[in-house]
Amino acid sequence: MDYINLLELWDQATMAQLIAPVSVASLVTLLCVIYFVRYFVWSFVLSVRLKRLSKRIRKLGDVAPAKRRAELDALFQKHKLGHAWHEYAETLHDQHEVRDGEQVLVCSRATAGAGHYFTAQSVVETSLATEFFKHLPGVLTGIGIVGTFFGLMLGLQHFDPSTPEQVTSSVDQLLKDVFFAFLGSFISILASIIVTLTEKWRLGRCYSHLEGLTEAIDGLFDSGVGEEYLAQLVKSSNESSIQTRQLKDSLVTDLREMLQNLVDTQVRESLKLADTLSTTYRDSGKQLADQVSGAIENSLKA
């Protein structure tokens, strides 16, 4: 009976010692499983998706602009990035030409970088829930610390300093409780270190693939719309200046010829009028002389 009682007491003591490390290990294991499935594995899926999307986009460089836009719409909708793509597509400046009586899209120029719309927060961090998992190492460490104090509290609860023999056995029991308490803390801290390393590694890889995606999108569309329009404006201004100068010279020449013709006409009219007046005066004088001479002749005859 004494042996059975001692065995039962030992089992009870062992179970009390294992409460803290088992609780810590169970909670840490649960969080690590959630991290592995929700973050670690999903980061590989996201990396592969971004990498494939970048390759597909680079292959569209030789496709006609109108067909390229349609394929990009379908491609981003398939990869659940349609909202970011539509916002970026609204910033594109389309240039058209009239061919065979209808407007044809010649090219699209980028007025903003793809990185402003395909951001790390919207593409990577929201998908991976990094706001939670980046604090997971601290949570794991806190669980280990709480488990350590919980184990120490259980050890101190069974400490009995009533007699020297009880003190010796209680110290031995307390040291075992402290060992198991620190064992749980060791497990949680080790798990937090592993989570920190893998979380930063996978996050960096996703950022790298996202940068490749934005570079592939920027490679499809030429930039510099403002510079092109400025060059066109300067060219148009120069052409207008030349045309204005030519128009001025033409107007001055025409005005000079018109004034010269007007002067010549006035001179001819003046000369013609003078000739007419001279003829009229001569005829009038002759008629007057004839009348005077006739009157004198008639007077003398009378």
RODO-2510 file (C-alpha; in nm, 4 decimals, decimal comma):
residues 302
     n   res          X          Y          Z
     1     m     0,0000     0,0000     0,0000
     2     d     0,2847     0,2393     0,0823
     3     y     0,4416     0,1703    -0,2581
     4     i     0,1128     0,2408    -0,4339
     5     n     0,0639     0,5618    -0,2391
     6     l     0,4173     0,6749    -0,3207
     7     l     0,3560     0,5977    -0,6892
     8     e     0,0352     0,7965    -0,6861
     9     l     0,2073     1,0869    -0,5123
    10     w     0,4927     1,0737    -0,7658
    11     d     0,2432     1,0742    -1,0523
    12     q     0,0632     1,3705    -0,9019
    13     a     0,3909     1,5557    -0,8512
    14     t     0,5047     1,4776    -1,2060
    15     m     0,1742     1,5954    -1,3520
    16     a     0,1986     1,9168    -1,1511
    17     q     0,5504     1,9696    -1,2854
    18     l     0,4392     1,9092    -1,6433
    19     i     0,1405     2,1452    -1,6335
    20     a     0,3444     2,4573    -1,7172
    21     p     0,5667     2,3143    -1,9958
    22     v     0,2820     2,1157    -2,1515
    23     s     0,0534     2,4187    -2,1489
    24     v     0,3254     2,6386    -2,2979
    25     a     0,4226     2,3771    -2,5558
    26     s     0,0593     2,3216    -2,6579
    27     l    -0,0126     2,6918    -2,7022
    28     v     0,3173     2,7508    -2,8824
    29     t     0,2522     2,4531    -3,1102
    30     l    -0,0953     2,5821    -3,1941
    31     l     0,0370     2,9282    -3,2848
    32     c     0,3228     2,7785    -3,4855
    33     v     0,0817     2,5599    -3,6826
    34     i    -0,1333     2,8646    -3,7590
    35     y     0,1796     3,0548    -3,8633
    36     f     0,3026     2,7679    -4,0818
    37     v    -0,0276     2,7257    -4,2660
    38     r    -0,1445     3,0878    -4,2850
    39     y     0,1869     3,2657    -4,3387
    40     f     0,4779     3,0390    -4,4263
    41     v     0,3048     2,8169    -4,6828
    42     w     0,0933     3,1013    -4,8191
    43     s     0,4062     3,3144    -4,8726
    44     f     0,5381     3,0491    -5,1125
    45     v     0,2052     3,0486    -5,2964
    46     l     0,2121     3,4303    -5,3218
    47     s     0,5742     3,4309    -5,4409
    48     v     0,5023     3,1769    -5,7139
    49     r     0,1926     3,3711    -5,8198
    50     l     0,3810     3,7027    -5,8446
    51     k     0,6700     3,5387    -6,0279
    52     r     0,4422     3,3778    -6,2873
    53     l     0,2468     3,6993    -6,3289
    54     s     0,5691     3,8919    -6,3969
    55     k     0,6719     3,6410    -6,6648
    56     r     0,3305     3,6589    -6,8322
    57     i     0,3428     4,0395    -6,8347
    58     r     0,6919     4,0494    -6,9890
    59     k     0,5684     3,8265    -7,2729
    60     l     0,3044     4,0886    -7,3636
    61     g     0,5678     4,3380    -7,4780
    62     d     0,5293     4,2378    -7,8456
    63     v     0,1480     4,2292    -7,8421
    64     a    -0,0560     4,5075    -8,0066
    65     p    -0,1541     4,7847    -7,7575
    66     a    -0,5315     4,7297    -7,7841
    67     k    -0,5041     4,3534    -7,7408
    68     r    -0,2457     4,3981    -7,4653
    69     r    -0,4841     4,6007    -7,2498
    70     a    -0,7555     4,3341    -7,2801
    71     e    -0,5145     4,0554    -7,1858
    72     l    -0,3839     4,2541    -6,8898
    73     d    -0,7384     4,3081    -6,7629
    74     a    -0,8095     3,9346    -6,7745
    75     l    -0,4704     3,8479    -6,6238
    76     f    -0,5017     4,0759    -6,3209
    77     q    -0,8609     3,9727    -6,2589
    78     k    -0,7451     3,6124    -6,2479
    79     h    -0,4741     3,6902    -5,9903
    80     k    -0,7081     3,9000    -5,7691
    81     l    -0,5249     4,2251    -5,8455
    82     g    -0,7960     4,3778    -6,0631
    83     h    -0,8618     4,6779    -5,8355
    84     a    -0,4989     4,7906    -5,8311
    85     w    -0,4723     4,7376    -6,2079
    86     h    -0,7856     4,9428    -6,2837
    87     e    -0,6551     5,2302    -6,0714
    88     y    -0,3221     5,2163    -6,2541
    89     a    -0,4924     5,1855    -6,5973
    90     e    -0,6794     5,5118    -6,5333
    91     t    -0,3461     5,6959    -6,5211
    92     l    -0,2359     5,5675    -6,8638
    93     h    -0,2428     5,8193    -7,1480
    94     d    -0,3685     5,6607    -7,4705
    95     q    -0,2492     5,7902    -7,8066
    96     h    -0,4680     5,7187    -8,1105
    97     e    -0,4257     5,7464    -8,4853
    98     v    -0,6887     5,7439    -8,7592
    99     r    -0,6356     5,4420    -8,9831
   100     d    -0,8815     5,3434    -9,2534
   101     g    -1,1365     5,5854    -9,1187
   102     e    -1,1332     5,4707    -8,7549
   103     q    -0,9304     5,5546    -8,4477
   104     v    -0,6708     5,2958    -8,3519
   105     l    -0,4818     5,2815    -8,0200
   106     v    -0,1172     5,3321    -8,1088
   107     c     0,0399     5,3252    -7,7642
   108     s    -0,0251     5,3973    -7,3985
   109     r     0,2100     5,6112    -7,1947
   110     a     0,2512     5,5883    -6,8191
   111     t     0,2029     5,9024    -6,6138
   112     a     0,2797     5,7312    -6,2800
   113     g     0,4852     5,4359    -6,1647
   114     a     0,3198     5,0992    -6,1028
   115     g     0,4719     5,0928    -5,7543
   116     h     0,2300     5,3671    -5,6452
   117     y    -0,0653     5,1333    -5,6986
   118     f     0,0806     4,7833    -5,6573
   119     t     0,2055     4,8610    -5,3099
   120     a     0,3617     4,6217    -5,0626
   121     q     0,0786     4,6822    -4,8181
   122     s    -0,2027     4,6005    -5,0620
   123     v    -0,0374     4,3091    -5,2453
   124     v     0,1853     4,1410    -4,9838
   125     e     0,1129     4,2554    -4,6299
   126     t    -0,2659     4,2350    -4,6487
   127     s    -0,2527     3,8936    -4,8157
   128     l    -0,0100     3,7514    -4,5584
   129     a    -0,1594     3,9308    -4,2549
   130     t     0,1885     4,0502    -4,1606
   131     e     0,0470     4,2972    -3,9089
   132     f    -0,0374     4,0010    -3,6848
   133     f     0,2479     3,7619    -3,7594
   134     k     0,5217     4,0218    -3,7180
   135     h     0,4189     4,0402    -3,3496
   136     l     0,3998     3,6617    -3,3125
   137     p     0,7626     3,6234    -3,1869
   138     g     0,6893     3,8659    -2,9067
   139     v     0,3703     3,6777    -2,8232
   140     l     0,5590     3,3472    -2,8118
   141     t     0,8249     3,4967    -2,5865
   142     g     0,5552     3,6390    -2,3593
   143     i     0,3886     3,2965    -2,3405
   144     g     0,7210     3,1418    -2,2363
   145     i     0,7711     3,4032    -1,9654
   146     v     0,4173     3,3545    -1,8351
   147     g     0,4701     2,9760    -1,8386
   148     t     0,7924     3,0168    -1,6433
   149     f     0,6233     3,2212    -1,3720
   150     f     0,3331     2,9782    -1,3674
   151     g     0,5717     2,6859    -1,3149
   152     l     0,7527     2,8739    -1,0389
   153     m     0,4212     2,9479    -0,8707
   154     l     0,3286     2,5778    -0,8799
   155     g     0,6696     2,4861    -0,7414
   156     l     0,6409     2,7353    -0,4568
   157     q     0,2926     2,6083    -0,3791
   158     h     0,4312     2,2625    -0,2952
   159     f     0,7228     2,4005    -0,0931
   160     d     0,6968     2,2952     0,2732
   161     p     0,9581     2,4416     0,5123
   162     s     0,8052     2,2904     0,8286
   163     t     1,0847     2,0405     0,8959
   164     p     1,4412     1,9991     0,7661
   165     e     1,3438     1,6794     0,5883
   166     q     1,0505     1,8551     0,4186
   167     v     1,2766     2,1457     0,3218
   168     t     1,5217     1,9077     0,1532
   169     s     1,2492     1,7264    -0,0400
   170     s     1,0680     2,0530    -0,1214
   171     v     1,3895     2,2105    -0,2562
   172     d     1,4412     1,9077    -0,4782
   173     q     1,0805     1,9304    -0,5968
   174     l     1,1165     2,3083    -0,6479
   175     l     1,4278     2,2623    -0,8623
   176     k     1,2419     2,0138    -1,0802
   177     d     0,9509     2,2550    -1,1163
   178     v     1,1931     2,5338    -1,2090
   179     f     1,3592     2,3069    -1,4651
   180     f     1,0287     2,2228    -1,6341
   181     a     0,9184     2,5869    -1,6181
   182     f     1,2373     2,7013    -1,7898
   183     l     1,1989     2,4174    -2,0388
   184     g     0,8670     2,5650    -2,1531
   185     s     1,0256     2,9082    -2,1774
   186     f     1,3128     2,7610    -2,3805
   187     i     1,0654     2,6035    -2,6249
   188     s     0,8736     2,9283    -2,6715
   189     i     1,1874     3,1418    -2,7178
   190     l     1,3296     2,8927    -2,9685
   191     a     0,9999     2,8988    -3,1566
   192     s     1,0007     3,2796    -3,1572
   193     i     1,3531     3,2864    -3,3041
   194     i     1,2533     3,0426    -3,5807
   195     v     0,9364     3,2395    -3,6552
   196     t     1,1297     3,5681    -3,6715
   197     l     1,3898     3,4313    -3,9130
   198     t     1,1420     3,2606    -4,1435
   199     e     0,8950     3,5505    -4,1341
   200     k     1,1563     3,8082    -4,2403
   201     w     1,2991     3,5718    -4,5027
   202     r     0,9639     3,5031    -4,6671
   203     l     0,8527     3,8653    -4,6448
   204     g     1,1728     3,9771    -4,8171
   205     r     1,1201     3,7247    -5,0968
   206     c     0,7638     3,8436    -5,1523
   207     y     0,8831     4,2049    -5,1650
   208     s     1,1439     4,1043    -5,4224
   209     h     0,8854     3,9355    -5,6469
   210     l     0,6531     4,2341    -5,6093
   211     e     0,9311     4,4656    -5,7249
   212     g     0,9816     4,2398    -6,0278
   213     l     0,6089     4,2670    -6,1014
   214     t     0,6097     4,6491    -6,0919
   215     e     0,9206     4,6597    -6,3131
   216     a     0,7486     4,4308    -6,5647
   217     i     0,4413     4,6567    -6,5722
   218     d     0,6512     4,9722    -6,6131
   219     g     0,8400     4,8026    -6,8956
   220     l     0,5210     4,7704    -7,1015
   221     f     0,4468     5,1438    -7,1097
   222     d     0,6771     5,4298    -7,2042
   223     s     0,6856     5,7268    -6,9717
   224     g     0,7550     6,0924    -7,0387
   225     v     0,4174     6,2218    -7,1587
   226     g     0,4898     6,5691    -7,0233
   227     e     0,8247     6,5918    -7,2018
   228     e     0,6688     6,4798    -7,5299
   229     y     0,3897     6,7334    -7,5091
   230     l     0,6378     7,0026    -7,4124
   231     a     0,8449     6,9197    -7,7215
   232     q     0,5293     6,9310    -7,9350
   233     l     0,4363     7,2652    -7,7791
   234     v     0,7815     7,4108    -7,8547
   235     k     0,7646     7,2790    -8,2089
   236     s     0,4155     7,4210    -8,2592
   237     s     0,5262     7,7552    -8,1149
   238     n     0,8198     7,7700    -8,3558
   239     e     0,5969     7,6842    -8,6487
   240     s     0,3459     7,9504    -8,5431
   241     s     0,6249     8,2067    -8,5140
   242     i     0,7506     8,1226    -8,8641
   243     q     0,3998     8,1363    -9,0083
   244     t     0,3345     8,4702    -8,8359
   245     r     0,6582     8,6133    -8,9761
   246     q     0,5688     8,4922    -9,3249
   247     l     0,2179     8,6344    -9,2931
   248     k     0,3575     8,9697    -9,1809
   249     d     0,5978     8,9840    -9,4751
   250     s     0,3188     8,8893    -9,7141
   251     l     0,0851     9,1536    -9,5698
   252     v     0,3538     9,4223    -9,5915
   253     t     0,4265     9,3328    -9,9536
   254     d     0,0590     9,3262   -10,0462
   255     l    -0,0027     9,6562    -9,8680
   256     r     0,2920     9,8166   -10,0423
   257     e     0,1650     9,7009   -10,3823
   258     m    -0,1880     9,8120   -10,3002
   259     l    -0,0714    10,1592   -10,1943
   260     q     0,1496    10,1864   -10,5011
   261     n    -0,1410    10,0927   -10,7259
   262     l    -0,3624    10,3414   -10,5449
   263     v    -0,1068    10,6204   -10,5918
   264     d    -0,0626    10,5332   -10,9582
   265     t    -0,4387    10,5358   -11,0062
   266     q    -0,4701    10,8717   -10,8315
   267     v    -0,1924    11,0149   -11,0456
   268     r    -0,3543    10,8901   -11,3658
   269     e    -0,6907    11,0255   -11,2618
   270     s    -0,5333    11,3589   -11,1736
   271     l    -0,3570    11,3793   -11,5076
   272     k    -0,6712    11,2821   -11,6920
   273     l    -0,8733    11,5414   -11,4999
   274     a    -0,6095    11,8048   -11,5716
   275     d    -0,6222    11,7243   -11,9430
   276     t    -1,0008    11,7443   -11,9378
   277     l    -0,9955    12,0793   -11,7572
   278     s    -0,7334    12,2130   -11,9925
   279     t    -0,9395    12,1142   -12,2975
   280     t    -1,2522    12,2620   -12,1443
   281     y    -1,0786    12,5932   -12,0641
   282     r    -0,9333    12,6118   -12,4140
   283     d    -1,2679    12,5508   -12,5792
   284     s    -1,4362    12,8029   -12,3526
   285     g    -1,1718    13,0654   -12,4296
   286     k    -1,1966    13,0058   -12,7990
   287     q    -1,5748    13,0292   -12,7865
   288     l    -1,5539    13,3463   -12,5815
   289     a    -1,3042    13,4992   -12,8262
   290     d    -1,5259    13,4089   -13,1171
   291     q    -1,8234    13,5717   -12,9485
   292     v    -1,6263    13,8876   -12,8669
   293     s    -1,4820    13,9116   -13,2121
   294     g    -1,8258    13,8518   -13,3684
   295     a    -1,9793    14,1227   -13,1543
   296     i    -1,7092    14,3699   -13,2455
   297     e    -1,7443    14,2802   -13,6123
   298     n    -2,1208    14,3317   -13,6001
   299     s    -2,0748    14,6626   -13,4227
   300     l    -1,8324    14,7858   -13,6817
   301     k    -2,0622    14,6795   -13,9646
   302     a    -2,3464    14,8654   -13,8072
***
